[in-house]
Amino acid sequence: MKTFTELPLDPSLMRAIADLKYETPTPIQAQALPILLGPPTDFIGLAATGTGKTAAFGIPLLERIDPSLRKLQGLVLCPTRELAMQVSGQINLMGKHMGIRSLPIYGGAEYGSQIRGLKEGINVVVGTPGRLVDHLTKGGLKLGDLRALILDEADEMISMGFKEDLEAILKAMPRAGSNIWLFSATMSHDVRKVADTYLRHPALVQVNKKEMLSTTVDQLYYSTNESNKLEVLCKLIDVAEDFYGLIFCQTKSMVTDLTSFLTERGYKVDCLHGDKDQKSRERTMQSYRDRRVSILICTDVASRGLDVKDVTHVINYSLPRELDSYVHRIGRTARSGKPGFAMSLVSPNHRYLISRIEKMTKSRIREGKIPTSKDVFKKKIKKILAQFNSQKTFARAIEMMEDTWKTEIAQMTKEEIIGRFLMMSFPALFEEAKQTKPAGFGRDKEAFPRVQQRNSHRRGFRHGAHSNTHKRKKTPPYFDRSGFN
């Protein structure tokens, strides 16, 4: 299967696919669609986040639904509110010409609108397990006419503690005339147990790690000591063209500290971590999607279900503990054939992980050259040029110039005039160019106090009067508490 036009689809669905500009199917779509559009069957699809699974199950789901029957016929379970909303929106776009729409149901939202939607006889429900079980228990969610139940990101749902809720729904669904389609990035022991218990002779499609990676993502790693990571990170952001990216850290404390550090230095940044409540998550995600925030710092757990268009960069401030998570992370850039960058900051002790990732993904991660302070300076001057060119109302300024101005500048070259005004207008920028670190790095103590306190303690032993009589306790670097970086 090379194009969607090869599939025997309802003309209204094909029209929607054309509207969405779906042309070449992804590997999981190419392998799953012919099976799921064929005779009814249970199904297991193993593929990473960002590989097009929504269309892989959404298209055959819509084909199985009778729009004239105003009853629930398709149910999709997702691990997070964000993913449920995204999947629901995608199904609505694909089903718009068929008269099929979906209802997102998730925790944190008021019950009234969800109950009304269920009573209206919605065709498809996309929801999180906990809230779906609530509606099922109260009798609002009726599964008697269900034709397909899809478990999206099954491994994530189980790892987040939804296994009991998930199984409650599976036990409640009628198996006559219905099928279960399970999609997961990994086949863990718990996922296998669920599949063996509830699926009947499922067809299996497994996309290998190499196919999971976009062909348009440029993977790089930067070798640097732990103490230099902040400097390198800022340089990578500063030299990028219109940086709109995600930065992954291992722990909530790292996310919080890094967010504070970058915010103090003027970057438009926010964060996602496990301590944020649902309303705060929503505000953060809306700001990021609206590009009021251009950098989102998050942990793997907090980013589950995160799907944002046109992400240009994914930066691994810390390499993940589970190497499969590497594929999940970088799958959030270079989508729909667009280019993207996946960058990893790697300390010498963890250089071996790059080889392991290359072997696992059967792809090459090339070593990048860390930008110099001069590179950063030139990039900022280039941005000033864009502002310079945008000035259209300068005639009045010329009128205000006296003859002394004209006499002085008559003896100067254009370059000298511009240079003088740049020095006057942006003195901090030129002061920064003299330094070996980006602006603000002299205040690391405020952003990462624990790092500085530890270093001060060490200096006291190194230079103090008792340095030879006390054995210095070896304390792992602050950023090494998580196991990797």
Phi, psi and omega in degrees: 000117183250333178221160180291339180293345178283346184274145178278077186255156173302135182305324180292323177290320178297325178295318179294322178297321177293320178300323181279357179063034172282122180237295181262121181290150174286167180305317180292325177292316182298326182270326185277320187300313179301328180286311185287340175271355179271206179303145182305134181203152167286160192208143171236124177238119181255111180200150185284168174301140176083017182254010175091028183292329183300315177289329181298323177258336182292318181296307178293331176297314180296326178295332184271352185268139175262106183298335181286343179267106185276063178221161181291121181239341179226132180230126180243125177258131181232153182286333185226159177302315183300314181293322178299317179295319181293315180296317179300316179297321180292320178295322177298320179293319180287331184260007188296323181277352179263353183076024180249131176225162182243159179240120176279133179230123184205162178288157181092347177254157182288148187287330189307306182295327179291318178296317179297319179297320179293323180291333181290346180085053181290147182280323185227135174241133176239120185205173176270148188302316184301310181291325178297320177297322177303311181292326178294317180295323182276356176090001180282330180263110183251124187255011186297332182252017183294134178252332178209135173243125183247129173259105181264129184058053184301321181296324179292319180299318181290318181292338179271003175093018182263012186301316181296317178296317180300314181291328177298320179289318179299321180291331184278340184281141176284136182271342179291118178079009180230159180227158176247128176244118183252123177243133184206153177278329181225157177251078179287174180300317181291321178295317178299321181295317177297316180297315181294329184280321192247340181266144182249112177045056185290144168287148184235132172231127179234116178274125182288165187300324181295318180289339178291333184276137176295143179284350183256007179268133179261111183264128180224155170229152182235118180281124181202151175288156182303321183291343182258000185300320180299315180297314181296317180302312180297322179295319179296320178293316186293326183271353181286153175275113176050062182299124176220090195218178178243138175240124183257133174237164184278328187230161179297321182295322177296318179299313182297313182294317181293322177298315179298317181300310183289325178298316180299334182263012169092005178282147177275096192223148172215179186217161173231127174207174189295341182274354181278134177282173188297320181294321178294320177300316181297316180297318179298312182294323178294320178297322180290316180294326179278357178066021168288338173240130182254350180230127177240121181255130187207164171267166179298317182297314183291337184268001181300133181082000181287124180217104183235137182285149169063030173294125185271328185222141166238124181243125174271094175296327173230136174291144184289154176297312178267120186295336175301331180295336177300316179295319178300314184297304188285348176291355181272359173237170178058048179263158177054037176079002180276152179286157177197164182238134173244114186241140179233132175266120190234122175280158183306324182294341184243016178299330182296336180294331178297316178297321179294319178294318179300319180293318181294317185267353183054041179224166182255134174248111185274152179281128180266157177266123181295127180300145176273168176299327178294321177299316180297317181299314180298323181294319180291324176296324178296321179293325177295325178299320178298319177294321179300314181291337182280349180287117182248344184250070180248358183298320181296323179296321178295320180298327184281349181288131177272173183297329180298323176298311183297323179294316181296313186283344179297335182268000184252153173281164177301318181299320180293319179299312181296318179301317180297318181290326176296317180296321180289318187280329185229060183298325182295324181295319182283330173295321179297324182297337179282342184274165177266352180238156176298161181304135175098346184288350175287352183248030181304330184299324181287322184278324182230068186301324183294326177296313184290322178298320179295318181294321178297321178299319180293320181296326179298322178288323185290320187251354185284172183293336184255021185297334182265349184255353178241135177275122183286127179287131180279119179246127180296147180306150182309319185279359181262005183296335187277351181111314175237125177049000000 
